Structure formats: C-alpha cells, structure tokens
Amino acid sequence: MKKELVNPEILSTTRVDKLANVLRRASKGRFSLSKADELKKKAISSFGMKKGADGFSYGLSLLISLVNFIDSLRVPLKERIASLLAVVPQRLTTFPGLDTIGAATFISELGDPADFSNKNQVIAWFGLDVVWRISAARGRGWHISKAGTPYGRRWLYLTAGEFVRFFPPAKAKYLRLRKTCTHKKALSAIAADCAEILFAMYRDNTCFNPGLYH
C-alpha cells in the first residue's frame, strides 16, 4: 500500500496504470485496472478537503503503516501457530474446509474437552443451543442463546459456511433447512453440527468420518 496515495487530489492526478499496479499488489491480484479507473473517477468528482488536508493525509499514512506492519506479521504468526499445533494430538484438519488456523482456533476457544460431559454442553458453550425467548423487538419464539464465547460462535458460522461449501451432505442439509427458515437459522444449525463433530474428533483424536453425518 502506498502512503503517498492518501487523498483525492493526489489520486486524481495519478496515472491510472500506476494506480492499477498499486492496487494489484495490495489486493494480491483481486483489483487492478477497472478498480483503479473507478477510484480515479471518484477522486476527480470528490469535493476533497480544503482545510486540514495535510493532517488528514498524515493520519491516513499512519494507518497504512499500521496495516502494513500487521500484514508483515501474518506469515510468521501462522507458522508459529502451526508449530504449536503440531505438538497437540488432533486430526481436526481432516474436517472439510478446516485449515491449520481453523483447528487452532477451535482448540483455543473450546479449551479442555474433558470439561464437557456431552455434546449439548459444547453447543451451549458456543451459544448455539436453542432456547425459548420473549423479545420486545421480535416477540416470542425459539432462538439461539448466544451465551458462551462470541468469538468461537462467530468462527463456527464461518466454519459452517466452508463445511457447506466443501461437503455435499452438509450442503444438502442446509438447502433442506432453507426451505423452512432463514439463511442465518439454517447456518446456525450447521454450525451446531460443526461444534458437535469437532468436539468428538478432538476428544477422541479421530479423523472426520463422512459416513456419520446426516
């Protein structure tokens, strides 16, 4: 990311091919000429800042420096997490769509599997258990409790999306659920399945068994 491209006035006078090269590198190939052209047109039509532009640009350059610094830590951090995970008895990466970081995230959010006596406790720990609730905004009905770890629950939503993407039986179940409920409720049910399966895999140190999913 270029620190000098920090306000509309500079963007509007930057060659579109140069801007495209910057975007291509920063986005790892996702954005290039079309996005550069779009940004340049918006910069030209922007009213900009008449006062405090230098201070505003400097603030943006500091944010860019911070983003670049954090990005520089990503690879060594991932390698360190992988090395720590290597000494933990687990086969979680055999779960469809789950990588090393995902396995480490589940273990860190769950803790010791011996602390849970059954799958229902695990599902409740992630706040995916269904409870009867009366709400002024939504009325009464069945909702997930949202108790426990919010970070783990959010991660399980993402994991459920990957599970549906990479494992056809999970996609089939999701599509069945979508016939009677919203996307979020259907994905919450898949997320609860993921919590149950990953817990059993981690507790027993077993690989994912596709034949057991239904």
GROMACS elastic network, one bead per residue, 0.5 to 0.9 nm:
[ bonds ]
;  ai    aj funct       b0    kb
    1     5     6  0.85084   500
    1    22     6  0.66826   500
    1    23     6  0.77174   500
    1    25     6  0.78743   500
    1    26     6  0.55710   500
    1    64     6  0.68380   500
    1    65     6  0.85149   500
    1    67     6  0.87514   500
    1    68     6  0.72949   500
    2     5     6  0.57318   500
    2     6     6  0.79510   500
    2    22     6  0.71160   500
    2    26     6  0.88037   500
    2    61     6  0.83140   500
    2    64     6  0.77855   500
    3     6     6  0.62552   500
    3    57     6  0.86950   500
    3    58     6  0.86662   500
    3    60     6  0.77633   500
    3    62     6  0.81810   500
    3    64     6  0.64588   500
    3    65     6  0.76006   500
    4     7     6  0.83213   500
    4    10     6  0.78316   500
    4    57     6  0.83272   500
    4    61     6  0.73898   500
    5     8     6  0.81773   500
    5    10     6  0.60934   500
    5    11     6  0.60086   500
    5    14     6  0.83943   500
    5    19     6  0.87031   500
    5    57     6  0.86961   500
    5    61     6  0.86203   500
    6     9     6  0.86979   500
    6    10     6  0.71163   500
    6    11     6  0.75301   500
    6    56     6  0.85409   500
    6    57     6  0.54489   500
    6    58     6  0.81218   500
    6    60     6  0.62754   500
    6    61     6  0.67433   500
    7    10     6  0.56709   500
    7    11     6  0.63349   500
    7    12     6  0.87468   500
    7    43     6  0.80425   500
    7    48     6  0.75857   500
    7    49     6  0.86179   500
    7    53     6  0.78802   500
    7    56     6  0.83321   500
    7    57     6  0.62714   500
    7    60     6  0.86322   500
    8    12     6  0.58969   500
    8    13     6  0.87189   500
    8    39     6  0.88700   500
    8    40     6  0.81196   500
    8    42     6  0.79853   500
    8    44     6  0.70032   500
    8    45     6  0.88133   500
    8    46     6  0.66706   500
    8    47     6  0.83637   500
    8    48     6  0.60306   500
    8    49     6  0.86220   500
    9    12     6  0.53039   500
    9    13     6  0.67416   500
    9    14     6  0.89556   500
    9    43     6  0.67874   500
    9    44     6  0.74880   500
    9    46     6  0.85322   500
    9    48     6  0.69489   500
    9    49     6  0.89018   500
   10    13     6  0.54506   500
   10    14     6  0.62824   500
   10    43     6  0.83968   500
   11    14     6  0.51329   500
   11    15     6  0.83432   500
   11    16     6  0.89200   500
   11    19     6  0.80524   500
   11    39     6  0.77090   500
   11    40     6  0.60131   500
   11    43     6  0.60505   500
   11    44     6  0.79763   500
   12    15     6  0.82614   500
   12    39     6  0.84201   500
   12    40     6  0.53405   500
   12    41     6  0.73593   500
   12    42     6  0.82549   500
   12    43     6  0.52021   500
   12    44     6  0.51255   500
   12    45     6  0.88083   500
   13    16     6  0.87969   500
   13    40     6  0.82168   500
   13    44     6  0.84641   500
   14    17     6  0.85379   500
   14    18     6  0.70403   500
   14    19     6  0.67105   500
   14    40     6  0.79179   500
   15    18     6  0.53665   500
   15    19     6  0.63458   500
   15    20     6  0.86458   500
   15    40     6  0.87791   500
   16    19     6  0.50227   500
   16    20     6  0.59894   500
   16    21     6  0.86462   500
   16    33     6  0.72651   500
   16    36     6  0.60425   500
   16    37     6  0.62177   500
   16    40     6  0.71401   500
   17    21     6  0.62768   500
   17    22     6  0.87470   500
   17    32     6  0.86663   500
   17    33     6  0.68795   500
   17    36     6  0.77827   500
   17    37     6  0.88391   500
   18    21     6  0.51876   500
   18    22     6  0.64162   500
   18    23     6  0.87583   500
   18    36     6  0.87586   500
   19    22     6  0.51185   500
   19    23     6  0.62154   500
   19    24     6  0.85445   500
   19    32     6  0.80306   500
   19    33     6  0.79205   500
   19    36     6  0.57029   500
   19    37     6  0.84238   500
   19    39     6  0.89070   500
   19    40     6  0.84738   500
   20    23     6  0.51091   500
   20    24     6  0.59914   500
   20    25     6  0.86525   500
   20    31     6  0.75746   500
   20    34     6  0.79340   500
   20    35     6  0.73957   500
   20    36     6  0.50192   500
   20    37     6  0.79371   500
   21    24     6  0.50304   500
   21    25     6  0.62778   500
   21    26     6  0.85866   500
   21    32     6  0.65765   500
   21    33     6  0.79482   500
   21    36     6  0.87028   500
   22    25     6  0.53659   500
   22    26     6  0.61137   500
   22    27     6  0.85122   500
   22    32     6  0.80234   500
   22    36     6  0.88736   500
   23    26     6  0.50880   500
   23    27     6  0.58393   500
   23    28     6  0.80982   500
   23    29     6  0.78235   500
   23    30     6  0.82418   500
   23    31     6  0.57413   500
   23    32     6  0.55542   500
   23    33     6  0.83006   500
   23    35     6  0.79202   500
   23    36     6  0.70690   500
   24    27     6  0.54163   500
   24    28     6  0.57589   500
   24    30     6  0.65656   500
   24    31     6  0.53197   500
   24    33     6  0.82768   500
   25    28     6  0.51042   500
   25    29     6  0.63843   500
   25    30     6  0.88726   500
   25    31     6  0.85719   500
   25    32     6  0.86173   500
   26    29     6  0.78064   500
   26    30     6  0.88045   500
   26    31     6  0.84242   500
   27    30     6  0.53285   500
   27    31     6  0.59684   500
   27    32     6  0.84235   500
   28    31     6  0.77656   500
   29    32     6  0.68882   500
   31    34     6  0.74097   500
   31    35     6  0.58214   500
   31    36     6  0.77552   500
   32    35     6  0.56468   500
   32    36     6  0.60240   500
   32    37     6  0.86885   500
   33    37     6  0.60941   500
   33    38     6  0.85749   500
   34    37     6  0.51605   500
   34    38     6  0.62532   500
   34    39     6  0.87546   500
   35    39     6  0.61755   500
   35    40     6  0.85629   500
   36    39     6  0.51546   500
   36    40     6  0.61159   500
   36    41     6  0.86313   500
   37    40     6  0.51282   500
   37    41     6  0.62080   500
   37    42     6  0.86624   500
   38    41     6  0.52857   500
   38    42     6  0.63023   500
   38    43     6  0.86418   500
   39    42     6  0.51259   500
   39    43     6  0.60567   500
   39    44     6  0.86350   500
   40    43     6  0.50071   500
   40    44     6  0.62124   500
   40    45     6  0.87325   500
   41    44     6  0.51536   500
   41    45     6  0.63582   500
   41    46     6  0.85965   500
   42    45     6  0.51703   500
   42    46     6  0.59474   500
   43    46     6  0.50511   500
   43    47     6  0.83406   500
   43    48     6  0.80060   500
   44    47     6  0.82488   500
   45    48     6  0.87444   500
   47    50     6  0.85164   500
   48    53     6  0.83257   500
   49    52     6  0.69930   500
   49    53     6  0.56260   500
   49    56     6  0.87929   500
   50    53     6  0.65864   500
   51    54     6  0.83203   500
   52    55     6  0.53613   500
   52    56     6  0.61240   500
   52    57     6  0.85697   500
   53    56     6  0.50596   500
   53    57     6  0.59818   500
   53    58     6  0.84918   500
   54    57     6  0.51285   500
   54    58     6  0.61301   500
   54    59     6  0.86462   500
   55    58     6  0.50636   500
   55    59     6  0.62202   500
   55    60     6  0.87107   500
   56    59     6  0.51214   500
   56    60     6  0.63490   500
   56    61     6  0.87087   500
   57    60     6  0.50958   500
   57    61     6  0.61865   500
   57    62     6  0.87153   500
   58    61     6  0.50044   500
   58    62     6  0.63123   500
   58    63     6  0.87620   500
   59    62     6  0.51656   500
   59    63     6  0.64427   500
   59    64     6  0.87787   500
   60    63     6  0.50392   500
   60    64     6  0.62178   500
   60    65     6  0.86366   500
   61    65     6  0.61883   500
   61    66     6  0.86540   500
   62    65     6  0.50185   500
   62    66     6  0.62775   500
   62    67     6  0.87114   500
   63    66     6  0.50227   500
   63    67     6  0.62211   500
   63    68     6  0.86124   500
   64    67     6  0.50411   500
   64    68     6  0.61050   500
   64    69     6  0.85082   500
   65    68     6  0.51317   500
   65    69     6  0.61062   500
   65    70     6  0.86672   500
   66    69     6  0.50566   500
   66    70     6  0.62035   500
   66    71     6  0.85161   500
   67    70     6  0.52039   500
   67    71     6  0.60723   500
   67    72     6  0.86143   500
   68    72     6  0.61754   500
   68    73     6  0.88877   500
   69    72     6  0.51128   500
   69    73     6  0.67127   500
   70    73     6  0.52765   500
   70    74     6  0.67150   500
   71    74     6  0.52554   500
   71    75     6  0.80329   500
   72    75     6  0.69611   500
   72    76     6  0.80419   500
   73    76     6  0.56765   500
   73    77     6  0.58738   500
   73    78     6  0.84821   500
   74    77     6  0.52151   500
   74    78     6  0.61074   500
   74    79     6  0.86829   500
   75    78     6  0.51308   500
   75    79     6  0.62416   500
   75    80     6  0.86604   500
   76    79     6  0.50071   500
   76    80     6  0.61132   500
   76    81     6  0.86146   500
   77    80     6  0.50443   500
   77    81     6  0.61667   500
   77    82     6  0.85576   500
   78    81     6  0.51422   500
   78    82     6  0.61635   500
   78    83     6  0.86852   500
   78   100     6  0.85080   500
   78   101     6  0.71524   500
   79    82     6  0.50705   500
   79    83     6  0.62520   500
   79    84     6  0.87567   500
   80    83     6  0.51216   500
   80    84     6  0.63199   500
   80    85     6  0.86132   500
   81    84     6  0.51668   500
   81    85     6  0.60913   500
   81    86     6  0.85939   500
   81   100     6  0.80419   500
   81   101     6  0.71383   500
   81   104     6  0.72637   500
   82    85     6  0.50417   500
   82    86     6  0.61158   500
   82   100     6  0.63216   500
   82   101     6  0.73409   500
   82   104     6  0.80231   500
   83    86     6  0.51650   500
   83    87     6  0.72846   500
   84    87     6  0.59410   500
   84    88     6  0.72974   500
   84   104     6  0.87350   500
   85    88     6  0.52610   500
   85    89     6  0.82989   500
   85    90     6  0.84146   500
   85   100     6  0.77370   500
   85   101     6  0.88827   500
   85   103     6  0.81759   500
   85   104     6  0.63703   500
   86    89     6  0.77109   500
   86    90     6  0.85365   500
   87    90     6  0.88433   500
   89   202     6  0.79964   500
   89   205     6  0.64781   500
   90    93     6  0.82872   500
   90   103     6  0.86185   500
   90   201     6  0.75766   500
   90   202     6  0.56726   500
   90   203     6  0.84124   500
   90   204     6  0.84779   500
   90   205     6  0.50895   500
   90   206     6  0.72706   500
   90   207     6  0.84255   500
   91    94     6  0.60032   500
   91    95     6  0.81083   500
   91   103     6  0.85774   500
   91   201     6  0.70801   500
   91   202     6  0.70924   500
   91   205     6  0.60990   500
   91   206     6  0.60164   500
   91   207     6  0.54319   500
   91   208     6  0.79111   500
   92    95     6  0.56585   500
   92    98     6  0.72988   500
   92    99     6  0.82773   500
   92   100     6  0.83448   500
   92   102     6  0.86465   500
   92   103     6  0.57169   500
   92   104     6  0.89336   500
   92   198     6  0.67845   500
   92   201     6  0.66304   500
   92   202     6  0.67118   500
   92   205     6  0.82078   500
   92   206     6  0.79645   500
   92   207     6  0.68061   500
   92   208     6  0.74344   500
   93    96     6  0.75279   500
   93    97     6  0.79737   500
   93    98     6  0.53088   500
   93    99     6  0.54793   500
   93   100     6  0.64007   500
   93   102     6  0.80478   500
   93   103     6  0.63072   500
   93   207     6  0.82712   500
   93   208     6  0.85448   500
   94    97     6  0.83794   500
   94    98     6  0.72584   500
   94    99     6  0.85469   500
   94   207     6  0.57915   500
   94   208     6  0.55849   500
   94   209     6  0.89115   500
   95    98     6  0.56173   500
   95    99     6  0.84727   500
   95   163     6  0.80850   500
   95   197     6  0.88083   500
   95   198     6  0.77922   500
   95   201     6  0.89736   500
   95   207     6  0.74086   500
   95   208     6  0.53033   500
   95   209     6  0.85132   500
   96    99     6  0.87367   500
   96   162     6  0.74316   500
   96   163     6  0.56838   500
   96   164     6  0.87866   500
   96   165     6  0.87082   500
   96   166     6  0.58620   500
   96   167     6  0.62179   500
   96   208     6  0.80632   500
   97   102     6  0.89224   500
   97   159     6  0.72868   500
   97   160     6  0.89261   500
   97   161     6  0.88466   500
   97   162     6  0.51905   500
   97   163     6  0.56881   500
   97   164     6  0.87860   500
   97   165     6  0.77907   500
   97   166     6  0.59989   500
   97   167     6  0.81708   500
   98   101     6  0.80190   500
   98   102     6  0.55652   500
   98   103     6  0.65782   500
   98   159     6  0.71211   500
   98   162     6  0.76656   500
   98   163     6  0.80441   500
   99   102     6  0.51708   500
   99   103     6  0.62548   500
   99   104     6  0.87262   500
  100   103     6  0.51637   500
  100   104     6  0.62418   500
  100   105     6  0.85792   500
  101   104     6  0.50981   500
  101   105     6  0.60628   500
  101   106     6  0.87038   500
  102   105     6  0.50087   500
  102   106     6  0.62968   500
  102   107     6  0.87261   500
  102   155     6  0.82707   500
  102   159     6  0.79348   500
  103   106     6  0.52770   500
  103   107     6  0.63476   500
  103   108     6  0.86931   500
  103   198     6  0.89426   500
  104   107     6  0.51951   500
  104   108     6  0.61189   500
  104   109     6  0.85758   500
  105   108     6  0.51992   500
  105   109     6  0.60969   500
  105   110     6  0.84732   500
  105   152     6  0.77734   500
  105   155     6  0.79397   500
  106   109     6  0.52044   500
  106   110     6  0.59271   500
  106   111     6  0.83569   500
  106   152     6  0.71085   500
  106   155     6  0.81207   500
  106   156     6  0.83508   500
  106   195     6  0.87014   500
  106   198     6  0.80380   500
  106   199     6  0.87953   500
  107   110     6  0.52011   500
  107   111     6  0.58120   500
  107   112     6  0.80072   500
  107   113     6  0.87971   500
  107   199     6  0.89720   500
  107   202     6  0.80745   500
  108   111     6  0.55334   500
  108   112     6  0.88672   500
  108   152     6  0.88824   500
  109   126     6  0.87015   500
  109   149     6  0.73301   500
  109   151     6  0.77624   500
  109   152     6  0.56303   500
  110   113     6  0.69806   500
  110   122     6  0.79227   500
  110   125     6  0.80589   500
  110   126     6  0.84054   500
  110   149     6  0.88971   500
  110   152     6  0.79072   500
  110   199     6  0.81764   500
  111   114     6  0.87467   500
  111   115     6  0.79758   500
  112   115     6  0.56960   500
  112   116     6  0.79816   500
  112   203     6  0.86641   500
  113   116     6  0.57044   500
  113   117     6  0.83281   500
  113   122     6  0.87675   500
  113   199     6  0.70289   500
  113   200     6  0.86716   500
  113   202     6  0.74001   500
  113   203     6  0.56941   500
  114   117     6  0.69827   500
  114   203     6  0.75239   500
  116   119     6  0.75218   500
  116   120     6  0.87330   500
  116   121     6  0.60392   500
  116   122     6  0.64771   500
  117   120     6  0.85155   500
  117   121     6  0.70157   500
  117   122     6  0.85461   500
  118   121     6  0.57181   500
  118   122     6  0.69414   500
  119   122     6  0.50640   500
  119   123     6  0.62652   500
  119   124     6  0.86134   500
  119   195     6  0.80998   500
  119   196     6  0.55273   500
  119   197     6  0.86557   500
  119   199     6  0.74073   500
  119   200     6  0.79557   500
  120   123     6  0.50940   500
  120   124     6  0.61225   500
  120   125     6  0.85048   500
  120   129     6  0.75751   500
  120   196     6  0.79578   500
  121   124     6  0.50389   500
  121   125     6  0.60385   500
  121   126     6  0.87843   500
  121   129     6  0.87687   500
  122   126     6  0.65415   500
  122   127     6  0.87313   500
  122   128     6  0.88972   500
  122   192     6  0.89494   500
  122   195     6  0.69165   500
  122   196     6  0.69531   500
  122   199     6  0.73886   500
  123   126     6  0.53578   500
  123   127     6  0.63839   500
  123   128     6  0.53820   500
  123   129     6  0.56985   500
  123   192     6  0.59679   500
  123   193     6  0.85460   500
  123   195     6  0.62277   500
  123   196     6  0.67692   500
  124   128     6  0.57026   500
  124   130     6  0.85333   500
  124   145     6  0.76950   500
  124   146     6  0.83243   500
  124   147     6  0.69735   500
  124   148     6  0.69518   500
  125   128     6  0.76747   500
  125   129     6  0.83884   500
  125   146     6  0.89481   500
  125   147     6  0.67974   500
  125   149     6  0.66385   500
  125   152     6  0.89343   500
  125   153     6  0.88454   500
  126   129     6  0.79460   500
  126   146     6  0.72884   500
  126   147     6  0.67175   500
  126   148     6  0.51953   500
  126   149     6  0.54520   500
  126   150     6  0.70873   500
  126   151     6  0.86170   500
  126   152     6  0.61152   500
  126   153     6  0.51662   500
  126   154     6  0.89451   500
  126   156     6  0.83623   500
  126   192     6  0.83985   500
  126   195     6  0.79091   500
  127   130     6  0.84272   500
  127   144     6  0.65388   500
  127   145     6  0.52588   500
  127   148     6  0.52482   500
  127   149     6  0.69842   500
  127   150     6  0.75581   500
  127   152     6  0.89054   500
  127   153     6  0.66358   500
  128   143     6  0.88554   500
  128   144     6  0.52055   500
  128   145     6  0.62494   500
  128   146     6  0.62411   500
  128   147     6  0.77871   500
  128   148     6  0.89199   500
  128   153     6  0.73466   500
  128   188     6  0.68607   500
  128   189     6  0.78902   500
  128   191     6  0.76865   500
  128   192     6  0.59609   500
  128   195     6  0.89221   500
  129   143     6  0.81812   500
  129   144     6  0.52830   500
  129   145     6  0.58111   500
  129   146     6  0.78313   500
  129   147     6  0.85411   500
  129   192     6  0.77824   500
  130   142     6  0.62590   500
  130   143     6  0.53544   500
  130   145     6  0.59924   500
  131   141     6  0.83003   500
  131   142     6  0.55219   500
  131   143     6  0.55037   500
  131   144     6  0.58992   500
  131   145     6  0.58445   500
  132   140     6  0.73334   500
  132   141     6  0.56277   500
  132   143     6  0.63377   500
  132   144     6  0.85157   500
  132   145     6  0.86439   500
  133   139     6  0.81419   500
  133   140     6  0.56167   500
  133   141     6  0.56573   500
  133   142     6  0.61189   500
  133   143     6  0.65611   500
  133   144     6  0.89924   500
  133   145     6  0.85455   500
  134   137     6  0.88838   500
  134   138     6  0.75916   500
  134   139     6  0.55226   500
  134   141     6  0.65450   500
  134   142     6  0.87295   500
  135   138     6  0.51878   500
  135   140     6  0.58935   500
  135   141     6  0.84064   500
  136   139     6  0.55125   500
  136   140     6  0.82542   500
  138   141     6  0.81039   500
  143   146     6  0.86339   500
  143   185     6  0.86955   500
  144   147     6  0.84160   500
  144   185     6  0.87404   500
  144   188     6  0.81542   500
  145   148     6  0.87172   500
  146   149     6  0.81538   500
  146   150     6  0.72193   500
  146   153     6  0.79577   500
  147   150     6  0.74811   500
  148   152     6  0.84319   500
  148   153     6  0.82517   500
  149   152     6  0.53270   500
  149   153     6  0.62837   500
  149   154     6  0.87425   500
  150   153     6  0.50423   500
  150   154     6  0.61230   500
  150   155     6  0.85352   500
  151   154     6  0.51714   500
  151   155     6  0.61530   500
  151   156     6  0.86203   500
  152   155     6  0.50025   500
  152   156     6  0.61286   500
  152   157     6  0.87353   500
  153   156     6  0.50306   500
  153   157     6  0.63937   500
  153   158     6  0.88721   500
  153   191     6  0.81158   500
  154   157     6  0.51929   500
  154   158     6  0.66353   500
  154   159     6  0.87661   500
  155   158     6  0.51801   500
  155   159     6  0.61669   500
  155   160     6  0.85846   500
  156   160     6  0.58985   500
  156   161     6  0.85142   500
  156   188     6  0.85183   500
  156   190     6  0.88832   500
  156   191     6  0.53628   500
  156   192     6  0.79082   500
  156   194     6  0.70832   500
  156   195     6  0.71550   500
  157   160     6  0.50728   500
  157   161     6  0.64011   500
  157   162     6  0.88867   500
  157   184     6  0.89135   500
  157   187     6  0.67320   500
  157   188     6  0.66983   500
  157   190     6  0.81688   500
  157   191     6  0.55527   500
  157   192     6  0.89372   500
  158   161     6  0.51619   500
  158   162     6  0.65295   500
  158   163     6  0.86846   500
  158   191     6  0.82940   500
  159   162     6  0.51198   500
  159   163     6  0.60477   500
  159   164     6  0.86194   500
  159   191     6  0.71167   500
  159   194     6  0.74902   500
  160   164     6  0.61361   500
  160   165     6  0.84754   500
  160   170     6  0.86893   500
  160   187     6  0.64642   500
  160   188     6  0.79195   500
  160   189     6  0.87898   500
  160   190     6  0.56518   500
  160   192     6  0.84831   500
  160   193     6  0.83284   500
  160   194     6  0.65122   500
  161   164     6  0.52231   500
  161   165     6  0.62076   500
  161   166     6  0.87898   500
  161   187     6  0.71748   500
  161   190     6  0.83123   500
  161   191     6  0.82742   500
  162   166     6  0.60760   500
  162   167     6  0.82254   500
  163   166     6  0.53613   500
  163   167     6  0.55791   500
  163   168     6  0.85256   500
  163   170     6  0.65358   500
  163   171     6  0.77547   500
  163   190     6  0.82343   500
  163   191     6  0.88752   500
  163   194     6  0.80142   500
  164   167     6  0.55488   500
  164   168     6  0.67211   500
  164   169     6  0.78417   500
  164   172     6  0.81199   500
  164   173     6  0.85919   500
  164   174     6  0.71810   500
  164   187     6  0.87953   500
  164   190     6  0.80226   500
  165   168     6  0.73252   500
  165   170     6  0.80836   500
  165   171     6  0.66539   500
  166   170     6  0.83468   500
  166   171     6  0.81836   500
  167   170     6  0.55200   500
  167   171     6  0.65124   500
  167   172     6  0.89302   500
  167   210     6  0.86383   500
  168   172     6  0.61327   500
  168   173     6  0.86650   500
  169   173     6  0.62550   500
  169   174     6  0.85969   500
  169   210     6  0.85810   500
  169   213     6  0.75292   500
  169   214     6  0.72052   500
  170   173     6  0.51132   500
  170   174     6  0.61290   500
  170   175     6  0.86415   500
  170   190     6  0.73579   500
  170   213     6  0.80270   500
  170   214     6  0.79657   500
  171   175     6  0.61673   500
  171   176     6  0.86259   500
  172   175     6  0.51918   500
  172   176     6  0.62908   500
  172   177     6  0.87476   500
  173   176     6  0.50653   500
  173   177     6  0.62515   500
  173   178     6  0.86287   500
  173   186     6  0.86676   500
  173   190     6  0.81065   500
  173   214     6  0.78286   500
  174   177     6  0.51340   500
  174   178     6  0.61627   500
  174   179     6  0.89563   500
  174   183     6  0.85151   500
  174   186     6  0.58707   500
  174   187     6  0.68782   500
  174   189     6  0.82778   500
  174   190     6  0.70127   500
  175   179     6  0.67015   500
  175   186     6  0.81604   500
  176   179     6  0.55758   500
  176   180     6  0.76625   500
  176   186     6  0.86785   500
  177   180     6  0.57068   500
  177   181     6  0.61414   500
  177   182     6  0.81777   500
  177   183     6  0.84711   500
  177   185     6  0.82688   500
  177   186     6  0.54253   500
  177   187     6  0.87233   500
  177   189     6  0.85478   500
  178   181     6  0.50952   500
  178   182     6  0.59605   500
  178   183     6  0.62167   500
  178   185     6  0.82977   500
  178   186     6  0.59552   500
  178   187     6  0.89477   500
  179   182     6  0.82306   500
  180   186     6  0.88163   500
  181   184     6  0.82376   500
  181   185     6  0.62568   500
  181   186     6  0.64505   500
  182   185     6  0.53351   500
  182   186     6  0.61876   500
  182   187     6  0.85663   500
  183   186     6  0.51605   500
  183   187     6  0.60324   500
  183   188     6  0.84614   500
  184   187     6  0.51425   500
  184   188     6  0.59981   500
  184   189     6  0.86979   500
  185   189     6  0.63865   500
  185   190     6  0.88262   500
  186   189     6  0.52813   500
  186   190     6  0.65634   500
  186   191     6  0.87349   500
  187   191     6  0.60178   500
  187   192     6  0.85913   500
  188   192     6  0.62215   500
  188   193     6  0.86613   500
  189   192     6  0.51297   500
  189   193     6  0.64279   500
  189   194     6  0.87820   500
  190   194     6  0.62657   500
  190   195     6  0.87418   500
  191   195     6  0.62740   500
  191   196     6  0.86846   500
  192   195     6  0.50733   500
  192   196     6  0.62728   500
  192   197     6  0.86712   500
  193   196     6  0.51438   500
  193   197     6  0.61366   500
  193   198     6  0.85041   500
  193   213     6  0.87856   500
  194   197     6  0.51879   500
  194   198     6  0.59015   500
  194   199     6  0.82720   500
  195   198     6  0.53632   500
  195   199     6  0.59683   500
  195   200     6  0.86448   500
  196   199     6  0.52817   500
  196   200     6  0.63883   500
  196   201     6  0.87425   500
  197   200     6  0.52650   500
  197   201     6  0.61698   500
  197   202     6  0.86305   500
  197   208     6  0.79472   500
  197   213     6  0.86828   500
  198   202     6  0.60110   500
  198   203     6  0.83970   500
  198   208     6  0.83144   500
  199   202     6  0.52284   500
  199   203     6  0.59693   500
  199   204     6  0.84678   500
  200   203     6  0.51181   500
  200   204     6  0.59558   500
  200   205     6  0.79445   500
  200   206     6  0.78764   500
  201   204     6  0.53971   500
  201   205     6  0.53669   500
  201   207     6  0.63262   500
  201   208     6  0.68446   500
  202   206     6  0.68992   500
  202   207     6  0.88806   500
  203   206     6  0.80665   500
  206   209     6  0.84443   500
  208   211     6  0.89992   500
  208   212     6  0.88128   500
  209   212     6  0.58280   500
  209   213     6  0.75409   500
  210   213     6  0.56756   500
  210   214     6  0.88730   500
  211   214     6  0.80158   500
